[in-house]
Amino acid sequence: MLFNLPLKQTRPADLLKPVEQAILNCYGEPTLFTEIRDVVEKTQKLRQILDYEKINLSIATDPLTSENLENNLLEYLKNFSLLFKHLRFEQGDQRSPQVMFNWSDSYDHKRSCQLNSGRLELISQYYNLIIAYYYQANSKIVKDTDPDRKAAYTKLRNGLWALEQLKQNIHGLSKDSVSQLYDIQTLNLEFLEHAFCGLAYKALYQNMMSQVKTFGLNNVCGTIFEAAKEFTIALKAVEGMNSQYQKQIGKNVLSQILPTIQFNQIWTTVTGCIQMGVFHYGKISDESRGQNMGKALGFLTHAQQLLLPIINDKNASKTFPPDQLDQLKQLNQQLTQLFTEYNYKNQQIYKEQLIAQDLLPYPPLMEQIRLKPLEPPSFKEPVYGANKFSGFISEEALQLSREIKMFVEQTKFSLEESLRLLFDQKNQAYAETYVTYFIDMAQQKQLDQGGIPQGIQEKIAYIRTRGCLSGIEKIMEQSKQASITCNQLLGQIEQLLLGEQQQDQENRTKYGAKWTRSPSTQLNQQYFKSLQDLKGKYSLAQKIDFDVISGFEKCKETVILAAQSDQVIIQKLPKSNNNSDFVNQNAQLFGQLTNLDQQVNSIVDQLKFLIQQYNQAMQEINVSKIAVQGLNDGVPKNQIFNAALQNVQGFIEQFNNDMNQVSELISQVCGIARELSNFKKQSAEQVQQSGQTNIFASAQQAIDNIDHSVVFYEQLKMHLEEQDRKVKDFLMARNLESEQLVQQFNQQQTYQQSQKNQPPVQPQQPQQPLQQSGYQYPPYPNQPQYPQYPQPNYPQQSNVINHPLAKNPQNQPPQQYPQQQQYPQQQQYPQQQQYPQQQQYPQQQQYPYAQYPQQQQQNYGLWGQQQQQQKK
C-alpha cells in the first residue's frame, strides 16, 4: 500500500423534474422530454449507485470495490456528459436545469460546495475516477510481477486521462466558487498528476529491466530518471500542501503522503545512479578515454549523498515504514559494494577524477515511451439514447440563436430610431411653416366654445395611459438603473483588462526573456478600442439624459394637469382668441389643417403600435428551435435569419408604408399652413404667444424622450454584455497560458534544485496554512476566434440613425432591416413666405428627441455624476 486517498462525498440530486422544466422553458415542447426520459432516468439511477460514503470503507482494501467503481463511474460519466452537452446544467444558461450539486472536499468532508453547475459535477466525479484508478494500480503494483506492473501502468494512464478531463471542465468555474474544495486546487492536482507519472515510469522501468539487452541499459535508466523527476515535482507539491493546507487537509493524510513520495523520489534516483554506474563501468573496455570510471563513481557518489543521511538517521524508522526502510537498506548494500569495488580499481588502475554531479551525463527519456493519457476503451463506446437528442440545441445553434436575438434587438431599435427621426423632421417642418401657430388658433376657438379639441384629448389620453406623474417617474427610475448597470459593466470590463495587463507586465519583469508570450498591450488593443467607443457613447448619452430630464421637468405641471378632470383642464387652458374672425373666414382651410394633423398623429400612433406588435411577435417565436432545425437541415445562416423574422416581415412592410404615408401628409399640412400664412401677417408677439394649447404635445414628446433613453441603455447593455463575454474569453485564454508558463518554470526549477549535492530533506512538521492555491487549468487558445455574424440579404437601412449603437459593432449583424424611408427634407416642404424673418419669431418651446451619441465627448449625466458643460 502506498497511501490512502479518500473519495469526495456528494448528496442526492434530482435530475428528472429540473430537466423536464428546463426543456419546457427552452423549447416549449413537452414531447422532447418524453423522448429522452429513459436516458435521464438511467443517469439518475447510475448516480444513486455511487454511494461514496459506503465505497470509502472498502476501496483501499478490496480491489473489486475500485474496479466496480471504475465501471459504474465511466457509465455514469458517459450518460451525464450527454445531458451536459445538450442541457449544460449551468447558472444563467437558457438550457440549464436548476439542479444543485453538492460536493465535499475529499480530505475534509465537512467542507463542501453547492452549485447549480454541471462542471462541478463532472470535475468531482472525474476526481473520484482518478482515485479509483489509483487504487486499482496500487493493487497491481504490490504483486510485483511484470503482468501486474503492466496492468498498473495502463490504469495510471487511465488516471491521467481522467485528470485531463477534470482540467478541461474546471476552467468553466470561478476560483471563488470552489475555494472550499482543496482537493481540486493546483497543488493537489499537480501532486496527483506527477505521482501518477512517477509510478507509471517506475513500473515501466522495472519491466524494461527484464529486457535490458533489448532496450539498452542507458535507455532503461532514462525511464527511471524520468520517474525521479516526476516524484521530485510531486514532492514539491506535497510540501506546498503541507505548508498551506495542513489544517484543512489533515495531519494524518499528509504524514502518509509526504514520506511515501519522498521515498519514491530517493529510491528512483539512487536506483538510476547505481545502474548508470554499472553502465559506465561496462563501457571502460570499449572507451578507454571516455572517463567512464569517473562517471561511474560520480553517479555512485551522488547516490550515497542522497541515501546515507537516511541510513545513518536513528529516527528514520519514525519517518519511513519498515518495508520502505528495508528497500533503502538493500539499495545501500548494493551501492556500498559497487562503490568499494569501483573506487579500489580506480585507485589502482584508472586513476580518473570523479565527475561532478552537474557534469554527469543523465540519459534522456526515449520519446517513443513518453507517457500519454489513455482513454478507457469502454468510454469510447456509443451512449444509449444519444440519437434522441437530435432536436436539442448545440453550441453552434446556441451561438446562432444569440446572433438572431441580437439582430432582432437591433431591428427593434432601428424601428424606434426611424420613428424618432420622423418626429424630429415633423417638428422642424411644423415650426418652419408655422403649423403649430395655426393649429393653436383652431384649438383656441374650440376651447372658447367649452370643449377640448380632439388633438389635445389624444395627448391627454396618452399621458394618462402612461400613469401620469407616478408612472413616468417609474420609467425615469428604470432609465436610471439601466444607466448605472451600463456604467458598472464599463468599469468591470476596463478593470479586467487592466488587471491582466498589469499581471503580464509583472511576470515579464520577473521572468525576463523567459516570458516569451506576446505582450498584453499588443493583444488587448481591440478590446480597449471597442470599450473606449462604448464608453464615449455612454458619456455623451449621460449629457443628453440631463437635457431629457430637464425637458420633462419643464412639462411636469402639464403631466400633473393631465391627471385632473376635463373640466379642470378646460379652466386651465387659455380661452381668449383674438383670431376667431380669421379662423371663421378660413374655416375650410383650418378644417383641412386640423384633420390632416389628426391623421398624422393617428399614423404615428399606428407606428408605435406596430413596434409593440413586432416585440410581442418576436417574444413568441422560438428562436432556438429555428436555429436547431436550420442547422440540422443544412440551411444557410442568412436563410435561417429570414425564417426567424418571417412572422414580423408584415409589420416591417406596414411600418414602411405608414412612414411613406405620414411623410406625404406632413407635406400637405405644411402646404396648407403656407397658404394660411399668405392670408395672415402674424407678428413676432403673436407667434411667441402661440402654442399655449399644445402643452400636452410637448409633454408627450418629453415622455417619449425618456422612453428612448431606456431603449438606448438596453441596447448599450446588450453590447456591453457581449463585450464582457469576449473579454472574459480572452482573459481566460491569457490566464491559462500564464499559469502554464509559470508552472513550467517552477517544475524546471524544482528538478534542477533536486539534482544539487544536498542531503534529502526530512518531512516537515505540519504548519498552519498560508494561503489558498489556484487552479491548474487546461490548455486554451491564445487568441479565441469569435464567429462571424451572417449578413441577411435585407433591404438596406438608411444611414441617418444617430444612436451610438447604430454603427455596426464588431462582429455584429449589420442593421440592414427595416428599410428607412426618405422622409420629407426641409427643402421639400412648402417654402416659407417673405413675412418677418424666421429668426424674429421664436418657435414653440420643444423638447426634441434625444440625439444619442455617435462619438465620444467628455460629459457626465444626471444620475449622481458631475455635470460638465459641453465645450463650445
N, C-alpha and C positions, 0 to 999 in steps of 0.2 A: 504493500500500500504506500502510495506517495503521500498524499494529504487529502483531507476531506474538503469538498467544495459543496456547500449547501445549495439547494434549489430555491428559486424565487417562489413566493406564495401568491395566490390570487383568490378572488371571491367569485361566486357565481354571477353570470351576466346573461340576461335575457336578450336574445337576438331576434326572435320571431316578430314580436309586436313592433319594435322600432324599425325593423327592415320594411315591414308592411306599410307602416305610416310614411316612411321616407319615400318609398316608391309611389305611394298615392299622392304625396305632396309634389313630387318632382314631375311625374308623368301623367298623373290623373287617370290612370288605367289600372284598376284592381287586378285585371287578368294577368298583368306582368308578374305580380307576386305569386299568383296561383301557379304559374309555370315554374317558378324556382322554389316553391315552398319546400319540396323534398330536399333540395340542396341545403337550404337554411336549417332545416330540422336535423339533417345529418351532421352539419357543422356544430350545431348546438349540442348534440349527443356526444360528439367527439371531444368537445371541451369539457363536458361533465365527467368524462372518463379520467381526465387529467387531474386526479386528486393528489396534489403535490404534498400536502401535509402527510398523507399516508405513504407516498412513494419515498419521501425523505428518510423514512425509518429504515428502509432496507436497501436503498440504491448503492450504498457504499460496500455492502457485504454480499449482495446477491446479484451476480451478473445478469440473471434473467430479468431482473427489475429494470436495469438500464436498457436492455435490449427491447423489452416491451415498450418502454418509454420512448425510445427512438422511433419505433414503428408507429405508435399512436400519434406522436408529435408530428411526424412527417405527413401523415394522413390529414391531421387537423390543419397544418400549415398550408397544405395544398388547397384545401377547401376554403379556409378563411382568406387566403390570398386571392382566390377567385372572387369572393364577395368584396374584398377590399379594392380590387381592381375596378369594379363596376359601381361600388357604393361608397367607398372611401372611408367612412366612419371618422370623419374629421370635422371639428368645430368650424362653423362658418361655410361649409361646403353644401351646395344646394342638394347634393345626393346623399348627404350624411345621415344615417340613422342615429338617433340620440341614445347611444349606449355608453355608459360609464364603466370603463375598465379600471379595476383596482389591482395594483401590483405592489408587493412589498420588496424591500431590499433583501437580497439573499443572505447577507451577513447579519442583518438585524431585522427580523420580521415585524418589529414594532414601527419601523419607518416604512412609510408607504406613499404611493402616489396614485391619484384617481383623476383620469382624464377621459373626455369623450374623443378618444384618438385611437384609430386602428393601428397607428405606428407604435404606440406604447404596447399594444397587444402583440404585435409582431416581434418587436425587439425583445420583449420579455420571454415569449415562447421560444424564440431562437436562442436566447441566453440559456434556457433550461435544456435545449437540444445540445448546446455546446457541452454542458455539464454531463449529459447522458453519454456523449461520445468520449469524454474524458474518462468516465468510469469503465466504459467498455474497453478502451485502450489500456487502462491500468490493469484490468483483469487479465488481459493477454500478456502484458509485459512481465508480470510476476511469474508466469510459467517459464520464461527464459528459454524458448525454443525458436528456431528460425521461422516455422509457420506461424506461431503466435505473434512473434515480433512483426512479421509481415502484415498480419491482420491488424495489429495495433497501429502500424504505420498508416494503413488505409483509414482507420477510424479517426486518427489525428488529422488527416487531410480532410475528412468529412467535417470535423470540428472547425477547421479553418474556413471551410465553405460556409458553415452556419454563422461564423463570426463575420464573414464578408457580407452576408445577407443582413445581419444586425446593423452593421455600419451603414449600409445603403438606405436603411429605413430611419436611422437615428437623426439624420440631418434635417428631417422634417419637424423635429421637436425643438422648442427653445430650451436653452440650458436651464433657465429658471424653473421651467415646468417640471423637470425631473431632477432637480438639485438634491432631493431627499434620497435618491437612489444611488448609493456609492458604488454599487456593483457594475453600473454602466458608465462610470466616469472613465476618463482617459487612462489613468494608471492601472485600473483593474483590467480593462480590455487589452491594454498593452502587455500586462503580465500574462494573461491567458494566451494571447497570440504567440508570444515568444517562448513561453513554456511549452506550448504545443509543438512549435517548430523545433525546439531543443530536443524534446522527447522523440520526435519523429526522426531527426537526423541521428540521434543516438541509437535508435533501433535499427536504422538503415546501416550505420557503421558496423554494428555487431553482426548483421547478416552479411555484409560485404567482406568482413574479415574471414568468413568461411570460404570465400572465393578470392582471396587476396591475390593469388597468382594471376587470375583473370583481369582484375581491375588495376593491380599495381598498388604497392603499399603507400606510395606517395598520394595517389588519388583517394585511397581509403582514408588516409589521415586528413585530407581536405574536408571530408564529411564530418569527422569528429571535431575538428576545429570550428566548423560552421555551427555544430551543436553547442560548443563552448561559447561562441559569440552570442547565440540566441539566449543561452542561460544567463549570460552576463547582463544583457539588456533586461531580461525578466527580473533578475535580482535587483537591478536599479529601480524597476517599477515597484517591486515589493517593498524595498526600503522607503520609497516615497509614500506608499500606502501606510507603512508603519509610522512614518513621520507625521502624516496628515490625517489619517483616518483611523488610528488605533482605537480611539474611544468609540467610534461609530461601528467599526468592523468587529472589534473584539480581540482581546489579547490571545485567547486560545487558538483562534484561527491563524493569526499571524505567527504564533510560536511554532505552528506546524509548517506553514508555507515557507517562511524565511530560511530556516536551516536546510530544508529539503532542496530548495532551489540553489542554495549556496553549495551544498554537497554535489549536486549535478554539475555545477559550474566548475568546481575543483576537479571532480572525477574526470570529466571530459577533457579539460585542459591538460591534466597530468598524464592521462592515457595517451592523448595525442603527442605530447612531448616524448614519452617513452617510445612510442612507435616511430617517431621521427628520428630519435636517437638510434634505434635499430636500423632504420632506413639508411641513414648517412654512414653508419659503421659498415653496412654491407656494400657501400659504394667505394670504399677505400681501395680495394683491389683494382677497380676499373678506372678510378680517377685519383691517381696518386697525388695530384697537385690541386685538388679541389677543396682542401681544408675540411674534408668530411669528418675527421676526428674532432676538430674544433667545433664544428656544427653539432655533432652528436653530443658532445659534452655540454655545449651551450643549451640545448634543449633539456638535457637531464638536469642541469643546474637550475634552470627556470622551474622545472617540476619540483625540485627539492625546496626551492624558496616558497612555493605555494603549499606544499604538503607538510613539511617538518614542523612549522608552528602549531599545526593541529595535532600531529602525532605526539609532540612534546608537551602539549597542554593537558594538565591533570584534570581540568574541568571540561574537557571536550565531551565527556560522556553526558554532561548536563545539556549540551547543545545538540549533539547528534545521537540518533538512536543506535543501538548496538549493531544492527546489520549494516548501517552506513559506515560506522567506525571500522568494522571488520573489513569492508571493501577498501577503505582508505589504507588500512594497515597492510593488506595484501599488495596494494599498489606500491606502498613504501618498501616492502621487502624486495619486490621486483626492481624497483628503482635503485635501491641501495646496491643490489647485486650487480646491475649493469654499470652503475657509475663507478663502483670499485674496480670492475674489470677494465672498463674503457680508460679510466684515469691512469691505472697502472701501465697499460700498454702505451698510452700517450707519453708518459714519463720515460718509459724505457725505449720506445721505438720512434714514435711520430713527432713528439715534442712540438705539437701545434698549439697555438694560442687559442684559448677559449673564445668563441664568438659571442659577442654581447647580445643581449636579448633583443634589442631594437634592430639588430642586423640579421637575425635568424630568418631563414627562408621558409616562412609558413606557406604551406601548399594551398592553392585556391580550390574552391569547390567546382567540380565539373558541372557545367551548365545543364547538361542533359539530365542530371539528377536533382536539379534545384527544385525545391518543394513548391507545389502548386495546390490550391484548394481543389477538392474533388466533390462534385455534386453527387449525392446518393442516386443510384440508378432508379429507385422507386419514385423519386421526386420528379423524374423526367416523364413519368407515365401520365397520360391524359387524365384530367379530372372529370369524374362523372358529373354530367349536367352542365359542362362548360358551354355546350351549344345552345342552351336555353337562355343565354344572356345576349343573344344577337340584337335584341331590341333595346338594350341598355346603352347609356351614353359612354363613349370612350373619351380619352384625353383630347383627341383631335376634335371630336364632336363638342366637348365642353368648351374648348377654345373657340370653335366656330360659333357656338351659341352666344358666347361672351362678345364676340365681334358683332354679331347681329344685334344684340341688345344695345351695344354702344352705338351702332348705326341708327337704330330706332330712336335713341335719345337725341342724337344729333339731328335726325329728321324732324323730330318734335320741336327742337329749338329753332330749326330753320323755318318752320311754320310760324312760330311765335315771333321770330325776328322779322319775317315778312309782314306780319300784321303790325308790328311796331313801326316799321318804315312807312306803312300806309298811313298810320296816324300822324307821323311827322310831316309827310308830304301834304296830307289833307289840311293840317293846321296851318302850314305855311301858305298854301293856296287860299284858304279862307281868310287869312289875315291880309294877304296882298290885295284881294278883291273886295274887302270889307263885308264878307258874307256874314260874319258874326254881328256886325253892326246892324245889318238889315233884318236878320233873324230876331235880334233883340227888339226891334221896332214891332214886329208882328206879335211877339210874345207879350210885350207891354200892353198891347191892345186887348189881348185875351185876358190878361190879369185885371185890367180895368173893368172888364165885364164880369169879374168874380170867379174865374176858373183858372186852372193850372194847364198850360199848354201841354200837348201830348209829349213833345220832346223833353220837357222838364220832368214830366211824370215818369218817363222811361229812366231818366238818370236817377231820380229819387228811388224808384223801384230797385234799380241796380245796387245802390248804396245799401238799401235795406236788406237785400238778399245776401250781402256780404257781412251782415251782422252789425252794421253801423260802426260806432267807435270801438266797442269791445271786440268785435270780430276782426276789424282791421288791425287793432293793436296785437292780436294773436299772430296775424300774418307778419307783422313787423318783428315780433319776437322770434318767429320761425326764421326770418331772414337773418336776424342777429345770431342765432345759434348756428346757422349754416355758415355764416362768416367766420365764427370762432372755430368751427371744425376745420374749415379750409386753412385758417391760419395755423392751427396745430399741426395739420398734415405738412404744410410747408416747412415749419420748424423741424418736424420729426425727420423728414427726408434729408434736409440740409445737415442735421446733426449726424445722421447715419453716414453720409458721405464724408463729412469732415473727420469723424471718428476713425473710419477705415483709412483715410488718407494719412492721418497722424500716426496711426499704428504702423502703417507701411514705412513711413519715414523713420520711426524709431527703430524698426527692425533693420532698415537699410544702414542706419548709423551703427547699430550694434554688430551686425554681421559683415558689413563692408562689401567687398567684391563677391562674397559667397551668396549674397542676396541677389540672385540672378533674374528674378521675375521682373516684368515690366512695371515701371513706377505707376502708382495710382493716379498721379497728376496727369498722366497721359491717357489713361483709360476712362477716367470718370468725367471727362470734359463734356461728353454728350449729355450726361445726366445733369450736370451743373447748368449747362446751357438751357436745357429744357426747363429746369427748375427756375432759372432766372427769368425766363419768359413768362411762366405762370405766376411767378412772384410779382413781376411788374404789372401784370394784368389785375392781380388781386389788389395791389396797392392803389392803382388808379380807380378800380371799382369802389374801393372804400371812400374815395373822394366823391364819387358820383352818389354813393349812398347818402353822404352828408347832404347833397343837394336834393335828393329824393325825399329824405325825411324833412328837410326844411320846407320843401314844397307842400308836403302833407300838413305840416303844422299850420301853414297859411290857410289851408282848407278845413282845418279841424272844426271850426264853428259851423261850417256848412254841413259836415258829416253829422254833427250833433243835431242840427236843424232837421236833417232828413229823417231822424227818428221821431219827430213830432208829427202831429196830425196835419192833414191837408189844410184845415182852417188856419192853423198857426203859421204854416208856411206861406199861405196867401197873404196873411197880415204882414209877414216879414219882408216879402218881396216888394219892390217899388211899383207903384201903380200909375204915377203921373206919366202921361205920354203926350209930349208936345208934337209928335209926328203922326198923330192919328189921322189928320187930313191927308197927309202924303200916303199913308197906308191905305186909306179908303180909295184914293184916286188910282192907286196901282194895285188894287186888290187881287187882280188876276195874276200879276207877276209875283206878288207876295205869297199867293196861294201855291203857285208852282214852286217857288223857292222853298217854302216850308215842307211841301210834300216831297220834293226831291231830297231834301236834307233828312227827312224821316226815313226815306228809302235807303239812304247812305248808312244811317245808324242801324237800320234793320239788317242790312247785309253784313255790317261789321259784327253785329251780334251773332249772325249766322256763321261767320268765320270763326268766332270764338267757340261756338257750339261744335263746329267741325273738328277743331283741335281737341275738344273734350271727347268726341266720338273716336277720334284716332287713338287717344290714350286708352280709352276703355277697350277698344278692339284689340290693341296690342297686348293688353293685360290678359286677355282671354286666349291669346294664341300660345300654344305650347312650342316655344322656340326650340327647346331641347329635342323634342320628338322630331321636328322638321329637320334639324341638323343631323340626327342619327339616321333617319330614313334617307336623306340626301346622300350622305357619305356611303352608306351601305349600298345604295343603287349606283354609285359612281357618278353622281350628278355634279357638274362643275359648281364651284362656290358661288359664282355670280347668279346662277340659276336658283341655288338654294336661297340666296338673299331675296330674289324675286318671289319665291314661294312663300317666304316668311312674311312678306309685305303685300301679298296678293289681296288679302281681305281689306286692306286700307287704301288700296290704289284708287278706289272710287271716291273716297274722302279727299284724296290729294287732287284728283281731277276737278271735283266740285269746288275745292278751295281755289284752284287757279282760275276757274270760270268766274267765280264770285269776285275775285280780285280784278279781273278784266271789267266786269260789270260795274263794280263800285268806282273804278277809275273813270269810266265814262260818265257816271252820274255826277262825280265830283266836278268834272269838266262842265257839265250842264249847269250845276249850281253856280259855279263861278261865272258862267256866261250870263245868267240872269242877274247876278249881283252887279256885273259890269253895266248891264243895261239900266238897272236902278240907279247906278252911280251917275249915269248920263242925265237923269232927271233931278237928282238930289245933290246940291252943292253943300256937303257936310263940312262943318268946321272942326278944328282940332279939339275944341272943348266937347263937342258932341260925340266925337269918336272916343274920346277919353272916358266919357260917362257911359258909353255903350257896354254891353256885356254884363250888366248887373243881374239880368235874369239867367245868365249862363254859369252861375257859380257852381251849380251841381255838375255841369260838364267838366269843369276844372277839377272838382273833387273826384269825379270818376277817373279822370286821367291820372291824378296823383295816386289813386289806389292801384291802377294798372301798372304804374311805375314800380310800386312795391312788389307786385306780383312778378314783374320782370326781374327784380333783384333776387327773388327767391329762385327763379329759374336759372339765373346766371350762376348762383352759388351751387346749385345742384349739378349743373354741367361741370363747373370747376372741380367740385368734389369728386365727380366721376373720373375726370382726367388725373387728378392728384392720386386717387387710389390706384389707378393703372400705373402711374409713375412710381408710386410706392412699391408696388409689386415687382416692377422691373428692377428698381434699385436694390430691393432685398435679394432678388435672384443674383444680381451682380455681386453684392457683398457676400452672399453665401459662397459663391464660387471663389472669391478672393480669400475669404477666411479659411476655406478648406485648403486652398493652395498654400496659404501661410502656415497653417498648422502642420501640414505635411512637411514643409521645408524645415520648420523648427524641430519636428520630431526626428527628421533625418540627421540634422546637425547633432542633436542630443545623443542619438544612437551611436553615431561615429565617435563622438567624444567619450561616451561611456566605454565603448570597446577599446579605444586607444588607451584609456586610463587603466583598463583591466590588464593590459599587456605589460605594464611597467613593473619594475622589480620591487614589488611590495608584498608583504605577507598578507594573507587573507584577513578580512575584517570579520570579527565575530559578530553574531547577530546582535543588533541594538536592542536595548530595553525599550519597551513601548513608551512613546511620548504623546503629549497632548496634540491634537490636530491643529494645523496651522491655517490651512485654507482649503477650499474645495478645488478639485480639478475640473477641467472642461472635458469636451468630447474629443474623440478621435474620429473625425468624420470621413466618409468615403470620398473617393475622387469625384471631382465635379468639373464641368467645362470651364476653361479660363474665361472665355467671353461668350456667355449664353446668347444664342441666336433666337430672336423672337419672330414669330410667324408674321409674314407679310399679309396685310389685310386685302381682301378681294376688292375689286373695283366694279360694282354692279353698273350695268350699262343703262343708267337712268338719265333722264333729261338733265342738262346742265343747269346748275343753280346760279343765280345772279351773284356777282362778286361785290355787292354793295353792303353786305352784312358787316356791322361794326362791332359785333360781340367778340371778346377776346378769344373765344374758342372757335370762332368761325374759320380762322386759319386752320388748314388741315394739319392736326398734330401728327408727330412722327408715328408711322405705323398704324394710323387710324384710317378707317374708311373715309374717302373723300365725301364731303357734303354735296352730293350731286342731285339730291331729291328732296323736296319737290322743286320744280322749275319756278323761279321768281319772275313774275310778270313785269313788264315795263310800265310802271305807273306814270301818271301824268307828270312830266317835268315842269319846271317853273315856266319855261317859255311856252308850254302847250296851253296853259290857262289863258283865258281872255286877258288881253293886255289892260293894264290899269290906265284910266284916262288921265289927262293932264289937269287933275284937280290939285289941290295943295300937295306938295311933295310928301312922299311917304314918310320921310323922317320927321315931318312936322306933326304927324298923327300917331301918338303912342298906341301900340297894338294892345289888344286884350291881354290881360295877365294870363300867361300859360305856364304849365309845368310839363315841359316836354319829356318824352320817354327817355329813360337813361341811355346814353350812348356809351355802352360799356367798352372798355379799352381794347385797343389793338397793339399798343406799345407801352413800354414801362414809363411811368412818371413817379417822382418821389412825392407821395402824399399818403395820408392815413385817414381812417374813416371815423365814423361817429361812435362805433362800438368800443369806447374806452381808450382808443389810441389818440395820440396827439395829433391835432389837426394842423396841417401846414398849408399856407397859402400857395396856390399854384403860381409858378414864376410866369411873369408876363414877358 
